[in-house]
Amino acid sequence: MRFRCFALRRPDGRVVLVDAGIGPADAPSASWAPVPGRLPEELAAAGIDRDDVETVVLTHVHTDHIGWAVTAGTPYFRNARYLLQSADLPRFAFTGELTAAGQLDLLDGDSRLAPGIEVIATPGHTPGHQSVLVHDRLLVTGDLLVHALQLLQPTIEYAHEMDPALARTSRLAAFGKLGAAGNLATPHLSEPFVRLPESLAH
């Protein structure tokens, strides 16, 4: 299984980061994921300083997606707003640190983030799972799908979906927002970007 985050660089140079990876060696994911994560090194290789990150969209609160949100008790991305669906807040490990820093913004449903960038609620994997839609052509999925089989048959359940029926509904609805040329940016599939099958696009 791969573990990825995605950085969206806006035309004005500001950066939106989708998810915060598996974290350093002492991150909550250390009990099962291959820590330490490489997010700081990968951002540097892409020419992104952590202070350039303006927004961090947390697709959900599983430990492999929030690992670099807070390190050593402080927000790792010091200038960023962290966006989380309120339905996931009760399970969020870093509520106190981000709230104390004034950096946590809670969402309830879809939200326009910037021109051409929309956060869409895609519950099911967790109650507050969310994804990011870019210009109706790229869907940053989070764990909306975790296995490649769900591209061929999106009604297939994944073992760790908290509400499989709702996850299926969210998956189909999100896929329907993409055109025939739409692509998916996926954290866990073998390839980071995959074309949405035409049969699933609107």
C-alpha positions in Angstrom: 0.0 0.0 0.0 1.2 3.5 -0.9 0.9 6.5 1.4 0.6 9.9 -0.4 -0.4 13.5 0.2 -1.1 16.0 -2.6 0.0 19.6 -2.9 -2.0 22.0 -5.1 -0.1 25.1 -6.1 -2.5 28.0 -6.9 -1.6 30.5 -9.7 -0.7 33.0 -7.0 1.8 30.6 -5.5 -0.1 29.7 -2.4 -0.3 26.0 -1.6 -3.2 23.8 -0.6 -2.0 20.5 0.9 -4.5 17.6 0.9 -3.7 15.4 4.0 -0.7 15.4 6.2 0.7 11.9 5.7 1.9 9.2 8.1 4.2 11.5 10.2 7.5 11.3 12.0 8.9 8.2 13.7 6.8 8.9 16.9 3.5 9.6 15.0 0.3 7.8 16.0 0.6 5.6 12.9 3.9 4.2 14.1 2.2 1.0 15.4 1.3 -0.1 11.8 2.5 2.2 9.0 6.0 2.6 7.6 7.2 5.6 9.6 8.8 8.0 9.4 6.9 9.6 6.5 8.7 11.6 3.8 6.3 14.5 3.5 8.9 17.2 4.5 11.5 15.9 2.0 9.0 15.5 -0.8 7.7 19.1 -0.3 11.2 20.4 -0.3 11.9 18.5 -3.5 8.9 20.1 -5.1 10.2 23.6 -4.0 7.5 24.0 -1.3 8.5 25.4 2.1 6.2 24.3 4.9 5.5 28.0 5.6 4.1 28.3 2.0 1.3 26.0 2.9 -1.8 28.1 3.4 -4.4 25.4 3.8 -4.3 21.8 4.9 -7.4 19.8 4.0 -7.6 16.7 6.2 -9.7 14.2 4.3 -10.3 12.2 7.5 -8.7 11.5 10.8 -7.1 8.1 10.3 -3.5 8.2 11.5 -1.9 7.8 8.1 -3.6 11.0 6.9 -2.8 13.3 9.9 0.7 12.4 10.9 2.4 15.7 10.1 -0.5 17.9 11.2 1.1 18.5 14.6 4.7 17.6 15.7 6.2 18.1 19.1 2.9 19.6 20.3 2.7 22.4 17.7 1.2 22.7 14.2 3.8 21.6 11.7 2.4 23.9 9.0 2.6 27.2 11.0 0.8 29.5 8.6 -2.0 27.1 7.5 -5.7 26.7 8.2 -6.5 23.1 8.8 -9.9 22.1 7.4 -11.8 19.2 8.9 -15.4 18.1 8.7 -17.0 18.5 12.1 -18.4 14.9 12.0 -14.8 13.7 12.3 -13.8 16.0 15.1 -14.6 13.5 18.0 -11.9 11.2 16.7 -9.3 13.8 15.8 -6.1 13.4 17.9 -4.9 17.0 17.5 -8.0 19.0 18.2 -6.5 20.7 21.3 -3.2 21.8 19.7 -4.8 23.2 16.5 -7.6 24.9 18.4 -5.2 26.5 20.8 -3.2 27.8 17.8 -6.4 29.1 16.2 -5.7 27.1 13.1 -8.6 24.6 13.0 -11.6 25.4 10.8 -14.6 23.0 10.9 -16.8 22.4 7.9 -20.2 21.0 7.6 -20.6 19.7 4.1 -19.3 21.1 0.8 -17.2 24.3 0.8 -15.6 26.4 -1.9 -12.0 26.7 -1.0 -10.7 28.9 -3.8 -11.5 29.5 -7.5 -11.8 26.1 -9.1 -11.1 24.2 -5.8 -14.0 22.8 -3.8 -14.0 20.6 -0.7 -16.8 18.1 -1.0 -18.2 15.9 1.8 -17.8 12.2 1.0 -18.8 10.5 4.2 -18.8 6.7 4.7 -15.2 5.7 5.2 -15.5 7.9 8.3 -18.5 10.1 9.2 -16.6 13.2 8.2 -14.6 12.0 5.2 -14.1 14.7 2.6 -12.4 15.0 -0.8 -11.2 17.8 -3.0 -12.5 18.6 -6.5 -10.2 20.7 -8.8 -11.8 22.4 -11.8 -14.2 19.5 -12.1 -11.3 17.5 -13.7 -9.3 16.2 -10.8 -10.7 14.5 -7.6 -8.3 14.1 -4.7 -10.0 11.2 -3.2 -8.6 10.6 0.3 -9.9 7.1 1.2 -13.0 7.5 -0.9 -11.6 4.4 -2.7 -8.7 2.3 -1.4 -8.5 -0.6 -3.8 -8.2 -0.5 -7.6 -11.2 -2.9 -7.9 -13.4 0.0 -6.7 -12.6 1.8 -10.0 -14.0 -1.1 -11.9 -16.9 -1.7 -9.5 -17.4 1.3 -7.2 -20.1 -0.6 -5.2 -17.5 -3.0 -3.7 -17.1 -2.3 0.0 -13.7 -1.8 1.7 -13.2 -3.5 5.0 -12.4 -0.4 7.0 -15.4 1.7 5.8 -17.4 2.7 8.9 -20.6 3.0 6.9 -20.2 0.9 3.6 -23.6 1.9 2.2 -22.9 5.6 2.7 -19.3 5.2 1.4 -20.7 3.7 -1.8 -23.2 6.5 -2.3 -20.4 9.1 -1.7 -18.1 7.3 -4.2 -20.7 7.2 -6.9 -21.7 10.8 -6.4 -18.1 12.1 -6.4 -17.2 10.2 -9.5 -20.3 11.7 -11.1 -18.9 15.2 -10.6 -16.0 14.5 -13.0 -16.2 14.7 -16.7 -15.0 12.0 -19.1 -11.5 13.4 -19.0 -11.5 13.4 -15.2 -8.6 12.0 -13.1 -8.3 10.8 -9.6 -5.4 11.6 -7.2 -5.3 8.6 -4.9 -3.3 8.1 -1.7 -3.1 4.4 -1.7 -3.3 3.0 -5.2 -0.1 1.9 -7.0 -0.2 5.0 -9.2 -0.8 8.4 -7.8 -3.0 9.6 -10.7 -5.5 7.4 -12.6 -8.1 8.2 -15.2 -11.7 7.7 -14.1 -13.3 5.0 -16.3 -15.7 6.7 -18.8 -18.5 4.5 -17.6 -18.4 6.2 -14.2 -18.1 9.9 -15.4 -21.1 12.1 -16.0 
